[in-house]
Amino acid sequence: MVRIRVEVIRALPERQDLVALDLEQGATVRMALEAAGIAAHHAVGVYGRRISLDACLADGDRVEIYRPLRVDPKESRRRSARRPAR
């Protein structure tokens, strides 16, 4: 039975949670989140690329849980552009 090592990471405003896992080859993102004890309420990705919960993981992958943005980046730029120059 071949095993793979993956990390599940969740960044919160006050802390960062990182869980290293040893899973069977063919494990999915959903399986990794369950093994880490983390519910997937938000989007997830591997190394900055969004993926589905049913995507298979490879050895060395880092599953990232993305939290919702507090401010829309486009709206933030619009507000900055409306401010008078100093």
VOZAGU-888879 format. One line per 4 residues: number of its first residue (from 0); their letters; for each residue x, y, z of N, C-alpha, C, O, CB. Coordinates in Angstrom, 2 decimals, always signed. Atoms other than C-alpha are relative to their C-alpha. Glycine has a CB too. Layout:
NUM) a) X,Y,Z,X,Y,Z,X,Y,Z,X,Y,Z,X,Y,Z  ...
***
This chain:
0) mvri) +0.84,-1.18,+0.00,+0.00,+0.00,+0.00,+0.89,+1.25,+0.00,+1.71,+1.44,+0.90,-0.96,+0.00,+1.22  -0.81,-1.21,+0.14,+1.52,+3.28,-1.14,-0.65,+1.13,+0.78,-1.87,+1.32,+0.73,+0.17,+0.39,-1.51  +0.48,-1.13,-0.80,+1.20,+6.28,+1.16,+0.55,+1.30,-0.57,+1.62,+1.32,-1.19,+0.42,-0.16,+1.49  -0.45,-1.33,+0.41,+1.46,+9.99,+0.38,-0.05,+0.93,+1.20,-0.85,+0.74,+2.12,-0.88,+0.55,-1.16
4) rvev) -0.02,-1.02,-1.05,+2.30,+12.94,+2.63,-0.59,+1.28,-0.57,-0.16,+1.75,-1.63,+1.46,+0.25,+0.55  +0.59,-1.27,+0.41,+0.14,+16.05,+2.35,-0.15,+0.89,+1.23,-0.15,+0.41,+2.36,-1.36,-0.22,-0.71  +0.25,-0.96,-1.07,-0.41,+19.17,+4.41,-1.33,+0.69,-0.27,-1.68,+0.97,-1.42,+1.15,+1.05,+0.12  +1.22,-0.79,+0.09,-3.70,+20.90,+5.12,+0.26,+1.27,+0.80,+0.66,+1.20,+1.96,-1.27,-0.79,+0.55
8) iral) -0.29,-1.27,-0.66,-3.37,+24.58,+5.96,-1.22,+0.91,-0.06,-1.89,+1.03,-1.09,+1.23,+0.69,-0.65  +1.10,-0.97,-0.10,-5.95,+27.10,+7.13,+0.54,+1.22,+0.72,+1.00,+1.13,+1.85,-1.26,-0.61,+0.76  -0.46,-1.25,-0.59,-5.01,+30.71,+7.77,-1.19,+0.78,+0.52,-2.09,+1.14,-0.25,+0.81,+0.85,-1.04  +1.03,-0.81,-0.64,-7.24,+32.56,+10.19,+0.62,+1.35,+0.35,+1.84,+1.46,+0.39,-0.57,-0.71,+1.27
12) perq) -0.58,-1.31,-0.32,-6.85,+36.23,+11.11,+0.96,-0.03,+1.20,+1.95,+0.70,+1.21,-1.11,+0.99,+0.28  -0.82,+0.01,-1.21,-5.36,+35.37,+14.50,+1.03,-1.12,+0.07,+1.93,-1.08,+0.91,-0.89,-0.11,+1.18  -0.97,+1.11,-0.04,-3.47,+32.15,+13.72,-0.05,-0.79,-1.30,-0.91,-0.57,-2.16,-0.28,-0.94,+1.20  -0.07,+0.89,+1.15,-2.50,+29.57,+11.14,-0.01,-1.44,+0.50,+0.76,-1.78,+1.40,+1.26,+0.29,-0.87
16) dlva) +0.04,+1.41,-0.35,-3.39,+25.88,+11.43,+0.63,-0.81,-1.12,+0.27,-0.64,-2.29,-1.45,-0.48,+0.27  -0.65,+0.87,+0.97,-1.17,+23.33,+9.67,-0.05,-1.42,+0.54,+0.39,-1.68,+1.66,+1.46,+0.45,-0.28  +0.09,+1.40,-0.39,-1.84,+19.59,+9.79,+0.71,-0.83,-1.06,+0.34,-0.78,-2.23,-1.49,-0.45,+0.18  -0.70,+0.90,+0.91,+0.58,+17.11,+8.23,-0.68,-1.37,+0.08,-0.95,-1.89,+1.16,+1.53,-0.11,+0.35
20) ldle) +0.73,+1.27,+0.05,-1.10,+13.90,+7.08,+0.75,-1.04,-0.82,+1.50,-0.70,-1.74,-1.39,+0.21,-0.58  -0.52,+1.14,+0.74,-0.04,+10.47,+5.86,-1.24,-0.76,-0.48,-1.92,-1.41,+0.31,+0.96,-0.92,+0.89  +1.22,+0.58,+0.56,-2.79,+9.20,+3.51,+0.32,-1.06,-1.04,+1.45,-1.14,-1.53,-0.87,+1.09,-0.62  -0.16,+0.99,+1.06,-3.30,+6.34,+1.08,+0.03,+0.69,-1.35,-0.64,+1.71,-1.55,-1.12,-1.05,+0.05
24) qgat) -0.03,-0.55,+1.35,-2.47,+7.04,-2.54,-1.41,-0.05,-0.58,-2.13,-1.03,-0.38,+1.01,-0.78,-0.91  +1.34,-0.10,+0.56,-5.60,+8.14,-4.39,-0.95,+0.76,+0.91,-2.13,+0.90,+0.58,-0.54,-1.36,-0.26  +0.83,-0.78,-0.92,-6.89,+10.17,-1.43,-0.43,+1.30,-0.67,+0.30,+1.88,-1.46,+0.76,+0.30,+1.32  +0.54,-1.24,+0.56,-9.07,+13.15,-2.32,+0.16,+1.14,+1.00,+0.53,+0.94,+2.16,-1.47,-0.18,-0.38
28) vrma) -0.04,-1.18,-0.87,-9.15,+16.67,-0.93,-0.99,-0.18,+1.14,-0.68,+0.15,+2.29,-0.32,+1.29,-0.81  +1.02,+0.22,-1.02,-12.34,+15.77,+0.93,+0.52,-0.94,+1.10,+0.31,-0.68,+2.29,-1.28,-0.59,-0.64  -0.56,+0.95,-0.98,-10.58,+12.81,+2.62,+1.05,+0.67,+0.88,+1.12,+0.42,+2.08,+0.61,-1.22,-0.73  -1.04,-0.70,-0.76,-7.66,+15.03,+3.64,-0.63,+0.94,+1.02,-0.17,+1.01,+2.16,+0.92,+0.78,-0.95
32) leaa) +0.66,-0.91,-0.93,-9.99,+17.61,+5.19,-0.64,-0.76,+1.15,-0.56,-0.32,+2.30,-1.04,+0.84,-0.73  +0.60,+0.81,-1.05,-11.87,+14.91,+7.09,+1.06,-0.53,+0.96,+0.87,-0.51,+2.17,-0.79,-1.16,-0.60  -1.08,+0.52,-0.84,-8.60,+13.39,+8.34,+0.60,+1.10,+0.88,+1.06,+0.83,+1.99,+1.10,-0.63,-0.87  -0.54,-1.12,-0.77,-7.47,+16.85,+9.49,-1.02,+0.55,+1.00,-0.68,+1.36,+1.86,+0.45,+1.12,-0.95
36) giaa) +1.03,-0.49,-0.91,-10.77,+17.44,+11.28,-0.46,+1.41,-0.33,-0.85,+2.16,+0.56,+0.50,-0.05,+1.41  +0.37,-1.35,+0.43,-11.55,+20.55,+9.24,-1.17,-0.10,-0.97,-1.11,-0.85,-1.95,+1.21,+0.73,-0.67  +1.16,-0.04,+0.89,-14.93,+21.23,+7.64,+0.28,+0.95,-1.15,+0.86,+2.03,-0.96,-1.28,+0.42,+0.77  -0.23,-0.83,+1.19,-14.83,+22.61,+4.12,-1.21,+0.86,-0.28,-2.10,+0.46,-1.03,+0.33,-0.88,-1.22
40) hhav) +1.09,-0.93,+0.24,-17.18,+25.58,+4.20,+0.36,+1.02,-1.08,-0.51,+1.73,-1.58,-0.37,+0.72,+1.28  -0.47,-0.99,+0.95,-15.09,+27.65,+1.82,+0.74,-0.69,-1.15,+0.87,-1.91,-1.17,+0.91,+1.04,+0.69  -0.75,+0.53,+1.14,-13.14,+27.21,-1.40,+1.33,-0.59,+0.47,+1.88,-0.18,+1.49,+0.25,+1.10,-1.05  -1.28,+0.64,-0.31,-10.04,+25.01,-1.37,+0.86,-0.02,-1.25,+0.36,+0.09,-2.37,-0.20,-1.43,+0.55
44) gvyg) -0.92,+0.08,+1.12,-6.96,+24.76,-3.53,+1.25,-0.73,+0.39,+1.46,-1.07,+1.55,+0.34,+1.38,-0.50  -1.31,+0.60,-0.22,-3.56,+23.18,-3.91,+1.02,+0.95,-0.62,+0.98,+1.21,-1.82,+0.10,-1.46,-0.63  -1.03,-0.95,+0.43,-0.62,+25.59,-4.14,-0.58,+1.17,-0.79,-0.07,+1.54,-1.85,+1.05,-0.71,-0.85  +0.55,-1.21,+0.59,-2.84,+28.56,-5.00,-0.94,-0.21,-1.17,-1.44,+0.76,-1.73,+1.08,+0.86,-0.42
48) rris) +0.91,+0.28,+1.11,-4.95,+26.83,-7.67,-1.25,-0.69,+0.54,-1.16,-1.75,+1.16,+0.70,-0.89,-1.08  +1.25,+0.57,-0.52,-8.61,+26.18,-6.83,-0.28,-1.35,-0.62,-0.06,-1.57,-1.81,-1.18,+0.95,-0.26  +0.34,+1.34,+0.45,-9.71,+22.57,-7.05,-1.27,-0.46,+0.69,-1.72,+0.16,+1.65,+1.16,-1.00,+0.27  +1.22,+0.54,-0.60,-12.77,+20.49,-6.25,+0.36,-0.91,+1.17,+1.50,-1.35,+1.31,-0.84,-0.76,-1.06
52) ldac) -0.21,+0.88,-1.15,-13.18,+18.42,-3.10,+0.26,-1.43,-0.43,+0.79,-2.22,+0.35,-1.19,+0.06,+0.93  -0.18,+1.36,+0.48,-13.12,+15.27,-5.24,+1.30,-0.20,-0.77,+1.55,-1.29,-1.30,-1.16,-0.39,-0.88  -1.28,+0.11,+0.70,-9.70,+15.98,-6.79,+0.95,-0.89,+0.79,+1.01,-0.81,+2.02,+0.62,+1.41,-0.23  -0.99,+0.87,-0.64,-7.02,+13.38,-6.08,+1.26,+0.79,+0.33,+1.65,+1.71,-0.39,+0.35,-1.20,-0.92
56) ladg) -1.21,-0.68,-0.46,-3.94,+14.48,-4.19,+1.24,-0.80,-0.38,+1.17,-2.01,-0.56,-0.04,+0.22,+1.51  -1.29,+0.63,+0.27,-0.30,+13.75,-4.97,+0.91,+0.20,+1.21,+0.66,+1.06,+2.05,+0.65,+0.59,-1.29  -0.96,-0.10,-1.10,+2.60,+13.26,-2.61,+0.59,+1.41,+0.04,+1.05,+1.93,-0.98,+1.12,-1.05,-0.15  -0.58,-1.33,-0.18,+3.76,+16.61,-1.22,-0.96,+1.15,-0.21,-0.57,+2.30,-0.05,+1.13,+0.16,-0.91
60) drve) +0.97,-1.07,+0.22,+0.58,+18.56,-2.01,-0.32,+0.74,+1.30,-0.26,+0.17,+2.39,-1.29,-0.56,-0.61  +0.43,-0.82,-1.13,-0.51,+21.39,+0.28,-1.42,+0.48,-0.29,-1.64,+1.29,-1.20,+0.98,+1.22,+0.25  +1.40,-0.38,+0.17,-4.28,+21.75,+0.58,-0.21,+1.28,+0.80,+0.05,+1.34,+2.00,-0.98,-1.15,+0.49  +0.21,-1.30,-0.63,-5.19,+25.37,+1.31,-1.49,+0.28,+0.08,-2.21,+0.08,-0.90,+0.73,+1.12,-0.78
64) iyrp) +1.40,-0.37,-0.18,-8.54,+26.49,+2.70,-0.07,+1.51,-0.07,+0.56,+2.22,+0.72,-0.58,-0.54,+1.35  +0.10,-1.44,+0.23,-9.48,+29.94,+1.45,-1.20,+0.57,+0.74,-2.31,+0.06,+0.63,-0.10,+0.30,-1.51  +1.11,-0.65,-0.69,-11.56,+32.21,+3.62,-0.51,+1.13,-0.89,+0.21,+1.62,-1.76,+0.43,+0.54,+1.40  +0.56,-1.08,+0.81,-13.86,+34.84,+2.14,+0.76,+1.30,+0.21,+1.29,+1.55,+1.30,-1.48,+0.19,+0.31
68) lrvd) -0.66,-1.30,-0.11,-12.38,+38.26,+1.44,-0.86,+0.95,+0.82,-2.09,+0.92,+0.73,+0.27,+0.59,-1.39  +0.73,-1.00,-0.79,-13.32,+41.04,+3.84,-0.44,+1.16,-0.88,-1.51,+1.73,-0.68,+0.87,+0.52,+1.15  +0.28,-1.12,+0.91,-13.21,+43.65,+1.07,+0.29,-0.48,-1.42,+1.30,-1.13,-1.67,+0.86,+1.26,+0.36  -0.21,+0.32,+1.40,-13.59,+43.18,-2.66,+1.19,+0.83,-0.51,+1.17,+2.05,-0.38,-1.29,+0.28,-0.85
72) pkes) -1.17,-0.75,+0.46,-10.20,+44.12,-4.20,-0.33,+1.09,-1.02,+0.29,+2.16,-1.00,+0.99,-0.95,-0.61  +0.37,-1.02,+0.98,-11.86,+45.98,-7.07,-0.60,+1.22,+0.68,-0.30,+2.36,+0.32,-0.99,-0.57,-1.03  +0.62,-1.11,-0.73,-13.93,+48.08,-4.69,+1.05,+0.78,+0.79,+0.97,+2.00,+0.89,-1.10,-0.52,+0.95  -1.08,-0.66,-0.74,-10.84,+48.83,-2.60,+0.80,+0.93,-0.92,+1.14,+2.04,-0.53,+0.93,-1.05,+0.64
76) rrrs) -0.74,-0.85,+0.96,-9.01,+50.15,-5.70,-0.84,+1.21,-0.42,-0.31,+2.31,-0.58,+0.39,-0.83,-1.25  +0.87,-1.13,+0.36,-12.02,+52.28,-6.64,+0.01,+1.06,+1.10,+0.10,+2.26,+0.82,-1.45,-0.49,-0.24  -0.03,-0.97,-1.13,-12.06,+53.86,-3.18,+1.32,+0.75,+0.03,+1.34,+1.96,+0.25,-0.21,-0.73,+1.34  -1.32,-0.64,+0.01,-8.34,+54.55,-3.38,+0.10,+1.03,-1.12,+0.67,+2.11,-0.93,+1.12,-1.05,-0.15
80) arrp) -0.06,-0.91,+1.15,-8.72,+56.16,-6.80,-0.84,+1.27,+0.23,-0.52,+2.33,-0.31,-0.49,-0.73,-1.26  +0.86,-1.16,-0.27,-11.47,+58.49,-5.52,+0.61,+0.96,+1.04,+0.22,+2.13,+1.10,-1.36,-0.47,+0.49  -0.62,-0.85,-1.01,-9.31,+59.82,-2.67,+0.88,+1.05,-0.67,+1.54,+0.76,-1.66,+0.84,-0.84,+1.00  -0.88,-1.04,+0.57,-7.54,+63.11,-3.38,+1.47,-0.36,+0.22,+1.83,-0.95,+1.24,-0.32,+1.39,+0.62
84) ar) -1.45,+0.24,-0.11,-3.80,+62.87,-4.01,+0.59,+0.87,+1.08,+0.10,+1.97,+1.32,+0.71,+0.26,-1.34  -0.67,-0.77,-1.06,-1.52,+64.05,-1.23,+1.07,+0.86,-0.54,+1.73,+1.58,+0.21,+0.58,-0.92,+1.05
***
